[in-house]
Amino acid sequence: MAFPSLPFAYFFLAVATIGWAIRRWRTAQKLFLLAASYVFYARWDPKLFALLFGVSVVDWGIGRALERVDGARARRALVVAGVVANLSLLGVFKLYDFFRVSTAAFADFLGLGAHLPVLEIFLPVGISFYTFQGIAYLVDVYRRDAVEAPPLLDFLLFMAFFPKLLAGPICRSRELLPQIMSRAPSAVPDASRAVVLIASGLFKKMVLASFLATSSMSGAFQMPGDYSSLELVVAIYAYTAEVYLDFSGYTDLARGLALLLGFELPENFRYPYAATNIGEFWKRWHITFSRWLREYVYFPLGGSRRSRARTSLNLILTFLVCGIWHGSQWTFVIWGLAHGVGLAAYKLFVDLRRARGVEPPRAWWWAALGWFTTLAFCAFARVFFRSSDLAVAREVFAGLARLTVHGRGVDAMVVFVTALTVAMNFVGRPVFERCVQWHARIPAAARPVAWIAVGVVMLAIKTRDVAPYIYFGF
């Protein structure tokens, strides 16, 4: 899925300008933003509008029924029906081919030769995000922890709001619906923060992530046999940096655009590559999805309220869901299981230390060792995330095991951008806040000049082609 073209950049700007200008007429603004969101989504295929609209109406209808029904059995039946409907839709579009191929392979192994029909099914962009948001809403209504009885227009906008539609953040009803249902603010809540978020998102994606995606090192995952072990290590860490830049860059753009329209979206990344353990990493990485997994998978499985063995199993099953959510390939399944096992092992380690009354060392070297181990684990687990199939992943690890140094040569700029990305996770917060303060001090009349200057610099240093967003495929 390509980076938004220049006409769509103008589209975003026009929507933000008109949407803010008509904020006093709240219903008109909502209708306008809803129409703009559907137009934006239908850009890829007009049928996508009907799919999103249908899912939204069904979820709203079931939510209203849940609020009106009092019987425990009837309410349970309704929420199960709603969750199954959303998961079935996701399964048909996202998992059918995986199920078909796996079933055929298993049947061949048994000598049965059974084959399911091949269906021409395209993956609707963003379907994972809005179906999971719909599931969260239905479960929250069932738990009586959601915004009660939102009007249909407000709920449609909640599901389709274009800044977060394609790749999140995944919003719970209490985070976004009250903002949609309330009166519009008289001024942009924090215009300087919105502008810096947009600039940050463009810089991360258009300049840094696209450079890494189009560099010579990116070919290591297509032809790993042509690269030395050292080059493969650089490529693995470079891809780890690229994923962060790509996804957090999109989130910055989404939050900035929403803020310009008077809506605040939840934070989705909190400098994850500064984490010193795998548990902390998942509290910082794709925060709204991690929260979704915790609230709607891990806790219903029993969470950590059971035995240590059951807690470990719950973590592994939760991240099995995480892997399957990312894609219908065994590589994603293994990636998810790796993180589940890693989290289970870390929690078991912490629990055993606590049971013995042993506190972890507070020395700097302990934190440094934890950081190095966590980043390395996440980076090398991404070999499965990045590889097109298990054969490619196997070839990458075989190349690493050769312990070779000389090959095509390491791109020094790739190493620099990768190191810069990791460093951003340690100094990013204060730098970002200083940029917000700097922008706020610029006289209003001079701000357009500053925006143009920053835009010209980014256009001058960006790569020729801006790489597709990675998470548009999920």
C-alpha positions in Angstrom: 0.0 0.0 0.0 1.7 3.2 -1.2 2.4 6.2 0.9 -0.3 8.8 0.4 0.3 10.7 -2.8 0.6 14.5 -3.1 -3.1 14.9 -4.1 -4.1 13.0 -0.9 -1.8 15.3 1.1 -3.9 18.1 -0.2 -7.0 16.1 0.6 -5.8 15.7 4.3 -5.1 19.5 4.5 -8.4 20.4 3.0 -10.3 18.0 5.3 -8.5 19.4 8.4 -9.2 23.0 7.3 -12.8 22.6 6.4 -13.5 20.3 9.4 -12.1 22.8 11.8 -13.9 25.7 10.1 -17.3 24.2 10.5 -16.8 22.9 14.0 -19.5 25.2 15.4 -22.0 23.3 13.4 -21.2 20.0 15.1 -23.6 17.7 13.2 -22.4 19.2 9.9 -18.8 18.7 11.0 -19.5 15.0 11.9 -21.2 14.4 8.6 -18.4 16.0 6.7 -15.7 14.0 8.6 -17.6 10.8 8.1 -18.0 11.4 4.4 -14.3 12.3 4.1 -13.4 9.2 5.9 -15.4 7.0 3.6 -14.1 8.7 0.5 -10.5 8.2 1.9 -11.2 4.5 2.6 -12.9 3.9 -0.7 -9.8 5.2 -2.6 -8.5 1.6 -2.6 -11.8 0.0 -3.6 -15.3 1.4 -3.5 -16.6 -1.9 -2.0 -14.5 -1.1 1.1 -17.0 1.6 2.1 -19.9 -0.9 2.2 -17.8 -3.3 4.3 -16.8 -0.7 6.9 -20.3 0.7 7.0 -21.9 -2.7 7.4 -19.5 -3.7 10.2 -20.2 -0.4 12.0 -24.0 -0.7 11.7 -24.0 -4.3 13.0 -21.7 -3.5 15.9 -23.8 -0.4 16.8 -27.0 -2.4 16.6 -25.7 -5.2 18.8 -24.4 -2.6 21.3 -27.8 -1.0 21.5 -29.4 -4.4 22.1 -26.9 -5.2 24.8 -27.8 -2.0 26.6 -31.5 -2.8 26.5 -31.4 -6.5 27.5 -31.1 -7.3 31.2 -31.0 -11.2 31.2 -27.4 -12.5 31.7 -27.9 -15.4 29.2 -29.4 -13.1 26.5 -26.6 -10.5 26.9 -23.9 -13.3 26.8 -25.5 -14.6 23.6 -25.5 -11.2 22.0 -21.9 -10.4 22.8 -20.8 -13.8 21.6 -22.7 -13.3 18.4 -21.1 -9.9 17.8 -17.6 -11.1 18.5 -18.0 -14.1 16.3 -19.4 -12.0 13.5 -16.4 -9.7 13.6 -13.9 -12.6 13.9 -15.6 -14.5 11.1 -15.3 -11.5 8.8 -11.6 -11.1 9.7 -11.1 -14.8 9.3 -12.6 -14.9 5.8 -10.5 -12.0 4.5 -7.3 -12.7 6.4 -7.0 -16.3 7.3 -8.9 -18.3 4.7 -5.8 -18.8 2.4 -3.7 -19.8 5.4 -6.3 -22.3 6.5 -6.7 -23.7 2.9 -2.9 -24.2 2.4 -2.3 -25.7 5.9 -5.3 -28.0 5.5 -4.1 -29.2 2.1 -0.6 -29.8 3.4 -1.9 -31.8 6.3 -4.2 -33.8 4.1 -1.3 -34.6 1.7 0.7 -35.7 4.7 -2.1 -38.1 5.7 -2.4 -39.3 2.1 -5.9 -37.9 1.7 -5.3 -35.3 -1.0 -8.1 -33.0 0.1 -8.1 -29.5 -1.3 -10.3 -26.5 -0.4 -11.3 -24.2 -3.3 -9.1 -21.3 -4.1 -10.9 -18.0 -3.6 -9.9 -14.6 -5.0 -10.1 -12.7 -1.7 -8.3 -9.4 -1.3 -7.3 -8.1 2.1 -9.2 -4.9 2.9 -6.7 -2.4 4.3 -7.2 -1.6 8.0 -9.7 -4.4 8.6 -7.8 -5.8 11.5 -7.9 -2.5 13.3 -11.5 -1.6 12.9 -12.8 -5.1 13.6 -10.7 -5.2 16.8 -12.1 -1.8 17.8 -15.6 -3.1 17.2 -14.9 -6.2 19.4 -13.6 -4.0 22.1 -16.7 -1.8 22.0 -19.1 -4.8 22.2 -17.2 -6.4 25.1 -17.0 -3.1 27.0 -20.8 -2.6 26.5 -21.3 -6.1 27.8 -19.1 -5.3 30.8 -21.0 -2.0 31.2 -17.7 -0.1 30.7 -18.5 1.7 27.5 -20.1 5.0 26.5 -23.8 4.3 26.6 -26.1 4.6 23.6 -24.1 6.7 21.2 -26.1 8.0 18.2 -25.5 6.1 15.0 -23.7 9.1 13.4 -21.3 9.3 16.3 -20.6 5.6 16.3 -20.0 5.5 12.5 -17.5 8.3 12.9 -15.9 6.5 15.9 -15.3 3.5 13.7 -14.3 5.3 10.5 -12.4 8.4 11.7 -9.8 8.6 8.9 -6.6 9.5 10.8 -6.7 6.2 12.7 -8.7 4.1 10.3 -5.9 2.3 8.4 -3.4 1.5 11.2 -4.8 2.6 14.5 -4.5 3.5 17.3 -7.2 1.1 18.4 -9.5 3.4 20.4 -11.8 2.3 23.2 -15.2 4.0 23.3 -14.4 6.1 26.4 -11.3 7.5 24.7 -12.9 8.9 21.5 -16.7 8.7 21.6 -17.0 11.4 24.4 -15.0 13.8 22.2 -17.2 13.1 19.2 -20.4 13.5 21.2 -19.4 16.7 23.0 -19.3 20.2 21.7 -16.3 21.2 19.6 -13.5 23.1 21.4 -13.2 26.8 20.7 -9.5 26.4 19.7 -7.1 23.7 18.7 -6.2 22.0 22.0 -2.5 22.2 21.3 -1.7 23.4 17.8 2.1 23.3 18.3 2.0 19.7 19.4 -0.2 18.8 16.4 2.3 20.4 14.0 5.3 18.8 15.6 3.6 15.4 15.6 2.9 15.7 11.9 6.5 16.8 11.2 7.8 14.0 13.3 5.6 11.5 11.5 6.7 12.7 8.0 10.4 12.7 9.0 10.3 9.2 10.5 8.4 7.8 7.5 9.3 9.8 4.5 13.0 10.3 5.3 14.3 7.6 7.7 12.1 4.6 7.2 12.0 5.0 3.4 15.8 5.2 3.3 16.1 2.0 5.2 13.4 0.3 3.1 15.2 1.2 -0.2 18.8 0.7 1.0 21.1 -2.1 -0.3 20.8 -3.9 3.0 17.0 -4.5 2.5 17.8 -7.1 -0.1 19.1 -9.4 2.6 15.7 -10.8 3.2 15.2 -11.6 -0.5 18.6 -13.2 -1.1 20.2 -13.9 2.3 22.8 -16.2 0.8 24.4 -13.3 -1.0 25.2 -11.5 2.3 27.8 -12.2 5.0 26.8 -12.9 8.6 27.9 -9.3 9.6 25.7 -7.8 6.8 22.7 -9.9 7.9 23.1 -8.7 11.5 23.1 -5.1 10.2 20.1 -5.8 8.0 18.2 -7.4 10.9 18.7 -4.4 13.1 18.0 -2.0 10.3 14.7 -3.6 9.7 13.9 -3.4 13.4 14.6 0.3 13.1 12.5 0.6 10.0 9.4 -1.1 11.5 9.5 1.3 14.4 10.0 4.4 12.2 7.3 3.3 9.8 4.6 2.5 12.4 5.3 5.2 15.0 5.6 7.7 12.1 2.1 6.8 11.0 0.8 7.1 14.5 2.4 10.5 14.9 0.7 11.6 11.7 -2.7 10.2 12.8 -2.5 11.9 16.2 -1.3 15.2 14.7 -4.1 15.3 12.1 -6.7 14.4 14.7 -5.5 17.1 17.1 -5.8 19.7 14.3 -9.5 18.6 14.1 -9.9 18.9 17.9 -9.7 15.2 18.8 -7.0 13.5 20.9 -6.0 10.0 20.0 -4.2 7.7 22.6 -0.4 7.3 22.5 0.6 4.1 20.7 4.4 4.1 21.0 6.5 5.2 24.1 10.1 4.8 22.9 10.0 1.0 23.0 13.7 0.5 22.1 14.7 1.9 25.4 13.0 -1.0 27.2 15.2 -3.1 29.5 13.0 -6.2 29.5 10.5 -7.8 27.2 7.5 -7.0 29.5 8.4 -3.3 29.5 8.8 -3.5 25.7 5.2 -4.6 25.2 4.1 -1.8 27.5 5.8 0.7 25.1 5.2 -1.0 21.7 1.9 -0.7 19.9 0.3 0.2 23.2 -3.3 0.2 22.2 -3.0 -3.3 20.6 -1.0 -4.6 23.6 -3.8 -3.3 25.8 -6.4 -5.0 23.5 -4.6 -8.3 23.9 -4.4 -7.9 27.7 -8.0 -6.9 28.2 -9.8 -9.1 25.7 -7.5 -12.2 25.4 -5.1 -12.5 28.4 -7.5 -11.6 31.2 -10.4 -13.7 29.8 -8.0 -16.7 29.7 -7.4 -16.2 33.4 -4.4 -13.8 33.3 -2.0 -14.4 36.1 -4.6 -15.4 38.6 -3.9 -19.1 38.1 -0.8 -21.3 38.6 2.5 -20.3 37.1 2.2 -23.0 34.4 -1.3 -21.7 33.5 -0.1 -18.1 33.5 2.7 -19.0 31.1 0.3 -20.9 28.9 -2.1 -17.8 28.9 0.8 -15.5 27.8 1.8 -17.9 25.0 -1.8 -18.3 23.7 -2.3 -14.5 23.9 0.8 -13.9 21.7 -0.2 -16.7 19.4 -3.3 -14.6 18.7 -0.9 -11.6 18.2 1.0 -13.5 15.6 -2.1 -14.7 13.7 -3.5 -11.2 13.8 -0.4 -10.0 11.9 -0.8 -12.4 9.0 -1.8 -15.7 7.7 1.7 -17.3 7.5 3.6 -19.6 9.7 6.3 -17.0 10.0 3.9 -14.7 12.0 2.8 -17.6 14.1 6.4 -18.4 15.1 7.1 -14.7 15.7 4.1 -14.4 18.0 5.0 -17.7 19.9 8.5 -16.4 20.3 7.3 -13.3 22.1 4.8 -15.4 24.1 7.6 -17.8 25.3 9.9 -14.8 26.0 7.3 -13.1 28.1 6.4 -16.3 29.9 10.1 -16.9 30.7 10.6 -13.4 31.9 7.6 -13.5 34.2 8.6 -16.8 35.6 12.1 -15.4 36.2 10.7 -12.3 38.0 8.2 -14.4 40.1 10.9 -16.9 41.2 13.2 -14.0 42.3 10.4 -12.4 44.2 9.5 -15.7 45.9 13.0 -15.9 47.1 13.1 -12.3 48.2 15.9 -11.5 45.7 15.9 -8.0 44.3 17.5 -7.3 40.9 20.8 -5.4 40.9 20.4 -1.6 40.6 23.8 -1.1 38.9 23.9 0.5 35.5 25.4 -2.6 33.9 22.3 -4.7 34.8 20.0 -2.2 33.0 22.4 -2.1 30.1 22.4 -5.9 29.9 18.6 -6.0 30.0 18.4 -3.4 27.3 20.9 -5.2 25.0 19.2 -8.5 25.5 15.7 -7.1 24.9 16.6 -5.3 21.7 18.5 -8.3 20.4 15.6 -10.6 21.1 13.1 -8.3 19.4 15.4 -7.8 16.4 16.2 -11.5 15.8 12.6 -12.5 16.3 11.7 -10.1 13.5 13.5 -12.4 11.1 10.3 -14.4 11.1 8.2 -11.2 10.9 10.1 -10.0 7.8 10.8 -13.3 5.9 8.3 -14.2 3.2 8.2 -17.9 4.4 10.0 -20.3 6.7 12.5 -21.2 4.0 13.8 -17.7 3.8 13.9 -17.4 7.6 15.9 -20.6 7.8 18.3 -19.3 5.2 18.8 -16.1 7.2 19.7 -18.0 10.3 22.0 -20.3 8.4 23.8 -17.3 7.0 24.2 -15.9 10.6 25.7 -19.2 11.7 28.4 -19.1 9.0 30.1 -16.3 11.0 31.4 -14.6 7.8 32.4 -10.9 7.6 33.2 -10.1 4.0 30.4 -9.9 1.4 28.8 -7.1 -0.5 29.9 -4.6 2.2 28.1 -2.8 5.0 26.3 0.5 4.2 27.6 3.0 6.7 24.5 5.2 6.3 22.3 2.3 7.2 24.3 1.8 10.4 24.1 5.5 11.2 20.3 5.7 10.6 19.8 2.5 12.7 21.9 3.8 15.5 20.1 7.2 15.3 16.7 5.4 15.6 17.8 3.6 18.7 19.2 6.9 20.2 15.8 8.6 19.4 14.2 6.2 21.9 16.4 7.6 24.7 16.4 11.3 23.8 13.2 11.5 21.8 10.9 12.8 24.5 12.9 15.9 25.6 13.7 16.7 21.9 10.1 16.5 21.0 9.0 18.7 23.9 11.6 21.3 23.0 10.4 21.4 19.4 6.8 21.9 20.7 8.0 24.8 22.9 10.1 26.3 20.0 7.0 26.2 17.6 4.8 27.8 20.3 7.2 30.8 20.5 7.2 31.4 16.8 4.9 34.4 15.9 1.7 33.2 14.2 2.5 35.1 11.0 5.9 33.5 10.7 4.8 29.9 11.3 3.8 29.2 7.6 7.4 30.2 6.7 8.8 27.7 9.2 6.4 24.9 7.9 7.5 25.5 4.3 11.2 25.5 5.3 10.9 22.2 7.2 8.9 20.7 4.3 11.4 21.8 1.7 14.3 20.3 3.7 12.5 17.0 4.1 11.7 16.8 0.4 15.3 17.6 -0.4 16.7 14.8 1.8 14.1 12.1 1.3 14.6 9.1 -1.0 13.2 9.3 -4.5 10.4 6.9 -3.7 8.6 6.7 -0.4 8.2 3.1 0.7 4.7 1.6 1.4 3.5 1.6 5.0 4.3 -1.8 6.5 1.2 -2.0 8.7 -1.2 -1.2 5.9 -0.9 -4.9 5.2 -2.3 -5.9 8.5 
